[in-house]
Structure formats: structure tokens, C-alpha cells
């Protein structure tokens, strides 16, 4: 139970990291 909760948390945080990176890349390419 606890482990799956941790996993879910990390899975939810991962996409935001990816989105952040893609935003950085888009900003760089637009400049």
C-alpha cells in the first residue's frame, strides 16, 4: 500500500518534469 502510494507520487511528478524540460527546449528554440 505504502509503496504503491510512493510510486504513484513519483509517477505524477515525472510528467511535470518532462513538461518543464520541453518548455525549456521550446523557449531555447524560439530564441
MARBA-3410 file (N, C-alpha, C, O; in Angstrom, 1 decimal):
31
0.8,-1.2,0.0,0.0,0.0,0.0,0.9,1.3,0.0,0.7,2.1,-0.9 ~ 1.8,1.3,1.0,2.7,2.5,1.1,3.5,2.6,-0.2,3.7,3.7,-0.7 ~ 4.1,1.5,-0.6,4.9,1.5,-1.8,4.2,2.0,-3.0,4.8,2.8,-3.8 ~ 3.0,1.5,-3.2,2.3,1.9,-4.4,2.0,3.4,-4.4,1.9,4.1,-5.4 ~ 1.8,3.9,-3.2,1.5,5.4,-3.0,2.7,6.2,-3.4,2.6,7.2,-4.0
3.9,5.7,-3.0,5.1,6.4,-3.3,5.3,6.3,-4.8,5.7,7.3,-5.5 ~ 5.0,5.2,-5.4,5.2,5.0,-6.9,4.3,6.0,-7.6,4.7,6.6,-8.6 ~ 3.0,6.1,-7.1,2.1,6.9,-7.8,2.5,8.4,-7.7,2.4,9.1,-8.7 ~ 3.1,8.8,-6.5,3.5,10.1,-6.4,4.7,10.4,-7.3,4.7,11.5,-8.0 ~ 5.6,9.5,-7.5,6.7,9.7,-8.4,6.2,9.8,-9.8,6.8,10.5,-10.7
5.2,8.9,-10.1,4.7,8.9,-11.5,4.0,10.2,-11.8,4.0,10.7,-12.9 ~ 3.4,10.8,-10.8,2.7,12.1,-11.0,3.7,13.2,-11.2,3.4,14.2,-11.9 ~ 4.8,13.1,-10.5,5.8,14.2,-10.6,6.6,14.1,-11.8,7.1,15.1,-12.3 ~ 6.8,12.9,-12.3,7.6,12.7,-13.5,7.1,13.5,-14.7,7.9,14.3,-15.3 ~ 5.9,13.4,-15.1,5.4,14.2,-16.3,5.6,15.7,-16.2,5.9,16.3,-17.2
5.5,16.2,-15.0,5.7,17.6,-14.8,7.1,18.0,-15.1,7.4,19.1,-15.7 ~ 8.0,17.1,-14.7,9.5,17.4,-15.0,9.7,17.4,-16.5,10.4,18.2,-17.1 ~ 9.0,16.4,-17.2,9.2,16.3,-18.7,8.6,17.5,-19.3,9.2,18.1,-20.3 ~ 7.5,18.0,-18.9,6.8,19.2,-19.4,7.7,20.4,-19.2,7.9,21.2,-20.1 ~ 8.3,20.5,-18.0,9.2,21.6,-17.8,10.4,21.6,-18.7,10.8,22.6,-19.2
11.0,20.4,-19.0,12.1,20.3,-19.9,11.7,20.7,-21.3,12.4,21.4,-22.0 ~ 10.5,20.2,-21.7,10.1,20.6,-23.1,9.8,22.1,-23.2,10.1,22.6,-24.3 ~ 9.4,22.7,-22.1,9.1,24.1,-22.2,10.5,24.8,-22.3,10.6,25.8,-23.1 ~ 11.5,24.4,-21.6,12.8,25.0,-21.7,13.3,24.8,-23.1,13.9,25.8,-23.7 ~ 13.1,23.7,-23.7,13.6,23.4,-25.1,12.9,24.3,-26.1,13.5,24.9,-27.0
11.6,24.5,-25.9,10.8,25.3,-26.8,11.2,26.8,-26.7,11.3,27.5,-27.7 ~ 11.5,27.2,-25.4,12.0,28.6,-25.2,13.3,28.8,-25.9,13.5,29.8,-26.6 ~ 14.2,27.8,-25.8,15.5,27.9,-26.5,15.4,28.0,-28.0,16.0,28.8,-28.6 ~ 14.5,27.1,-28.5,14.4,27.1,-30.0,13.7,28.3,-30.5,13.9,28.7,-31.7 ~ 12.9,29.0,-29.7,12.2,30.2,-30.2,13.2,31.4,-30.1,12.9,32.4,-30.8
14.2,31.3,-29.3,15.2,32.4,-29.2,16.3,32.3,-30.3,17.2,33.1,-30.3
END
